[in-house]
Amino acid sequence: MDISIVIPLFNEEESLPELEAWIRRVMTAEGFSYEVIMVDDGSKDRSWSIIEQLARQHSEVRGIKFQRNYGKSAALNTGFLAARGHVVFTMDADLQDSPEELPELYHMIVENGYDMVSGWKKKRKDPLFSKNIPSKFYNWTARRMTGIQLHDFNCGLKAYRKDVVKSIEVYGEMHRYIPVLAKWAGFDKIGEKVVAHQERKYGVTKFGIERFIRGPLDLMSVIFISRFGKRPMHFFGTLGTLIFVVGFFAAGYIGVNKLYRLHQKLPTILVADNPYFYISLTCMVIGTLLFVTGFLAELVSRNGPDRNQYLIEKKTEGRKKRKKEEKEE
């Protein structure tokens, strides 16, 4: 199968028939073999009934239904697990992503060798202050912190090689930072293509003000995990040691200064009456706690079930290669 199209949705009953028909026209004209995986994220309207109807009418349509709303990341992750195509696309169900872009994205993956290609809605049809300006700020921040030069991390229209979606886990609100997860998994040939952005035709946006809080928090999470997920002691241990050393030398200075003033018979105060003594003591306690946290996190990381995953994958690959060679002989 050439293409899998994963479409997460929540209360999009009006747009689903039109979207499916649009995709079918494009796929038929290009001669692709394809499947459309619609993941209903706990819709309260008739979305699931329409998906069932489309699946009965067209064998290419498959549906997955969540009992309640789990979020876009969970829907995408489930769709990725079910995808069977050599190239996997994601797109939103609100008709703002155009299926006309799929063939060119497909060729960028297959012919140009990209691991992933992200759409860039250069001319957005969204409100300026509630979406456009915050989006530009978050994308700028993500570029600076991750080193991935994309203009639109959160664009719903993306294309992936099958290996990419089978190697990453999308959770929480990490759908915004799938390129970062892909790069962390070793797929660093990431491209970008300017895509058309349609105005929303039906319904309303499903993302509220909370995205302004969740987005930065998830970015910090993915940056930390990508850099220190396998070596947490490098972060907590280094930070804890620095804070402890600052507190230790501050306390030492207070003690030496106290002894010097006593020796010189100068007026002085009790160490316990010096507020800087408690600040230095707090630094030593915090530094110790951070160091212990890093040590415990390192133990958990070293005993994790996937700590030697790259070795297992390499051995498995070797066995498959040997079996293939034996068959050829």
C-alpha positions in Angstrom: 0.0 0.0 0.0 1.4 3.4 -1.0 -0.3 5.8 1.4 -2.0 5.9 4.8 -3.8 9.1 5.8 -4.4 9.5 9.5 -7.2 12.0 10.4 -7.9 12.7 14.1 -11.2 14.3 14.6 -13.6 15.6 17.3 -17.1 16.7 16.4 -16.6 17.2 12.7 -19.7 15.5 11.3 -20.3 18.2 8.6 -16.9 18.0 7.0 -16.2 14.2 6.9 -18.1 13.3 3.7 -16.7 16.2 1.8 -13.1 15.5 3.0 -13.3 11.8 2.1 -14.6 12.6 -1.4 -11.9 15.1 -1.9 -9.2 12.6 -0.8 -10.7 9.9 -3.0 -10.6 12.2 -6.1 -7.0 13.1 -5.6 -5.8 9.5 -4.9 -7.8 8.1 -7.8 -6.4 10.7 -10.2 -2.8 9.9 -9.1 -3.3 6.2 -9.1 -2.2 5.6 -5.5 -3.3 2.7 -3.3 -4.3 4.2 0.0 -6.3 4.0 3.2 -7.9 6.7 5.3 -7.8 6.1 9.0 -10.3 8.3 10.8 -9.8 8.4 14.6 -12.9 9.7 16.4 -11.6 11.2 19.6 -14.8 10.8 21.6 -17.1 13.0 19.4 -20.5 13.9 20.8 -22.1 14.5 17.4 -22.8 12.1 14.5 -19.2 11.8 13.5 -18.9 8.1 14.2 -22.1 7.2 12.4 -20.8 9.0 9.3 -17.4 7.2 9.6 -19.3 3.9 9.7 -21.3 4.8 6.7 -18.2 5.9 4.7 -16.5 2.6 5.7 -19.4 0.6 4.3 -19.4 2.6 1.1 -15.6 2.7 0.5 -13.2 -0.1 1.5 -10.3 2.4 1.8 -11.9 4.0 4.9 -11.2 2.6 8.3 -12.5 4.0 11.6 -11.2 4.0 15.2 -13.4 5.3 18.0 -12.4 6.5 21.5 -14.9 6.1 24.3 -14.0 9.6 25.5 -11.9 12.6 24.4 -8.2 11.7 24.9 -6.7 14.5 22.8 -5.1 14.8 19.4 -1.8 13.2 20.5 -3.5 10.0 21.6 -5.5 9.9 18.3 -2.4 10.3 16.2 -0.5 7.7 18.1 -3.3 5.2 17.7 -3.6 6.0 14.0 0.2 5.6 13.6 0.0 2.1 15.1 -2.8 1.1 12.7 -1.2 2.6 9.5 0.0 0.2 6.8 1.1 2.5 4.0 4.7 3.1 3.0 4.2 6.9 3.4 1.9 8.1 6.3 0.1 11.4 6.2 -1.6 13.3 8.9 -4.2 16.0 8.2 -7.0 17.7 10.1 -10.6 16.9 9.5 -11.9 20.5 9.3 -11.1 21.0 5.6 -8.3 23.5 6.3 -5.7 21.1 5.0 -5.9 20.4 1.2 -5.6 16.8 -0.1 -4.2 18.4 -3.3 -0.9 18.8 -1.4 -0.5 15.0 -0.8 1.0 13.9 -4.1 3.9 16.4 -3.9 4.5 15.6 -0.3 4.6 11.9 -1.2 7.2 12.4 -3.9 9.3 14.4 -1.5 9.4 11.4 0.8 9.9 8.7 -1.8 12.1 10.5 -4.4 14.0 13.1 -2.4 14.6 10.8 0.6 13.1 12.8 3.4 12.2 11.1 6.6 9.5 13.6 7.3 8.0 16.7 5.5 6.0 19.2 7.4 3.6 21.6 5.9 4.1 25.4 6.3 0.9 27.5 6.3 2.7 30.6 5.2 -0.5 32.5 4.6 -2.8 31.6 7.5 -6.5 32.1 7.4 -6.7 32.4 11.2 -7.3 35.3 13.6 -4.2 37.5 13.9 -4.0 38.0 17.7 -5.4 34.7 19.0 -3.5 32.3 16.6 -1.1 34.0 14.1 1.1 36.0 16.5 1.3 33.3 19.3 2.0 30.7 16.6 4.9 32.7 15.2 6.3 33.2 18.7 6.1 29.5 19.6 7.6 28.4 16.3 10.5 30.8 16.7 11.1 29.5 20.2 11.0 25.9 19.1 13.4 26.6 16.3 15.9 28.2 18.7 15.6 25.4 21.3 15.6 22.4 19.0 17.7 23.4 16.1 15.0 22.2 13.6 14.4 24.9 11.0 10.7 24.6 10.5 8.3 27.6 10.3 5.2 25.7 11.4 5.8 22.9 13.9 2.1 22.5 14.6 0.8 22.2 11.0 -1.6 19.3 10.9 -0.5 18.4 7.3 2.6 16.2 7.5 4.1 13.3 5.6 6.3 10.6 7.1 8.2 7.5 6.1 6.5 4.5 7.7 9.6 3.8 9.9 9.3 7.2 11.5 5.7 6.8 12.8 6.5 3.3 14.0 9.5 4.5 16.0 7.9 7.4 18.0 5.3 7.6 20.7 3.1 10.7 20.7 1.6 11.5 24.1 0.3 14.4 26.2 0.3 17.4 23.8 3.4 16.3 21.9 1.6 16.4 18.5 2.9 19.9 18.3 6.5 18.7 18.5 6.5 15.5 16.4 9.5 16.8 14.4 11.5 16.9 17.6 10.4 13.4 18.5 11.4 12.2 15.0 14.8 13.8 15.2 15.3 12.4 18.7 14.6 8.9 17.2 17.3 9.4 14.6 15.3 10.6 11.7 17.0 13.9 11.0 16.2 14.5 7.3 13.3 16.8 7.9 11.9 19.0 5.2 9.2 21.6 4.8 6.8 22.6 2.1 4.5 25.6 1.8 0.9 24.4 1.7 -2.4 26.1 1.1 -4.5 26.9 4.2 -8.2 26.9 3.8 -10.7 28.8 5.9 -12.6 26.7 8.3 -15.9 25.8 6.6 -17.8 24.0 9.4 -17.8 24.1 13.2 -15.4 25.9 15.5 -11.8 25.3 16.6 -11.3 22.7 19.4 -8.3 24.3 21.0 -8.9 26.9 23.7 -6.7 29.3 25.8 -5.1 26.3 27.6 -2.9 25.6 24.5 -0.8 28.7 25.5 0.1 27.0 28.7 0.5 23.4 27.5 2.5 24.3 24.5 5.6 25.8 26.3 5.4 23.1 29.0 5.4 20.3 26.5 8.3 22.0 24.6 10.4 22.0 27.8 9.5 18.4 28.4 10.5 17.2 25.0 13.8 19.2 25.1 14.6 17.8 28.5 13.8 14.2 27.4 15.6 14.5 24.1 18.8 15.8 25.8 18.8 14.0 29.2 16.3 11.2 28.9 19.1 8.5 28.9 21.5 10.4 31.2 19.5 12.4 33.8 22.5 12.5 36.1 24.2 14.9 33.7 21.5 17.4 34.4 20.5 16.9 38.0 23.9 15.9 39.2 25.7 18.9 37.5 23.1 21.4 38.7 23.0 19.9 42.2 26.8 19.9 42.5 27.0 23.5 41.5 24.3 24.7 43.9 25.9 22.6 46.7 29.4 24.0 46.1 28.0 27.6 46.1 26.3 27.0 49.5 29.3 25.2 50.9 31.8 27.9 50.1 29.3 30.6 51.3 29.0 28.8 54.6 32.8 28.4 54.8 33.2 32.1 54.2 30.8 33.0 57.0 32.6 30.7 59.4 36.1 31.9 58.5 34.9 35.5 58.7 33.5 34.8 62.2 36.8 33.3 63.4 38.8 36.2 62.0 36.6 38.8 63.7 36.9 36.9 67.0 40.7 36.7 66.6 40.9 40.4 65.9 38.5 41.1 68.8 36.1 42.9 66.5 32.4 43.1 67.1 30.6 40.2 65.5 27.2 38.4 65.6 26.3 34.7 66.0 26.5 32.6 62.9 22.9 31.6 63.6 21.9 35.2 63.4 23.4 35.8 60.0 20.7 35.4 57.3 23.3 34.4 54.7 24.0 31.3 56.7 20.5 30.0 56.2 20.7 30.9 52.5 24.0 28.9 52.1 22.5 26.0 54.2 19.4 26.0 51.9 21.7 25.8 48.8 23.5 22.8 50.2 20.2 21.0 51.0 18.8 21.8 47.5 22.0 20.7 45.9 22.0 17.4 47.8 18.4 16.7 46.8 19.0 17.4 43.1 22.1 15.1 43.2 20.1 12.3 44.8 17.2 12.9 42.3 19.7 12.5 39.4 21.2 9.4 41.0 17.7 7.8 41.4 16.7 8.8 37.9 19.9 7.3 36.5 19.0 4.0 38.3 15.5 4.0 36.8 16.9 4.8 33.3 19.6 2.1 33.5 17.0 -0.5 34.5 14.4 0.6 31.9 13.1 -2.1 29.5 14.3 -0.1 26.4 17.8 0.8 27.7 19.4 -1.6 25.1 16.8 -1.2 22.4 19.3 -0.1 19.8 21.3 -3.4 20.4 18.1 -5.5 20.1 17.2 -3.7 16.8 20.7 -4.3 15.4 20.7 -8.0 16.3 17.2 -8.4 14.9 18.2 -6.7 11.7 21.3 -8.9 11.5 19.1 -12.1 11.9 16.7 -10.9 9.2 19.7 -10.2 6.9 21.2 -13.7 7.5 17.8 -15.4 6.8 17.4 -13.4 3.6 20.9 -14.5 2.5 20.2 -18.1 3.3 17.0 -18.0 1.3 18.8 -16.5 -1.7 21.4 -19.3 -1.5 
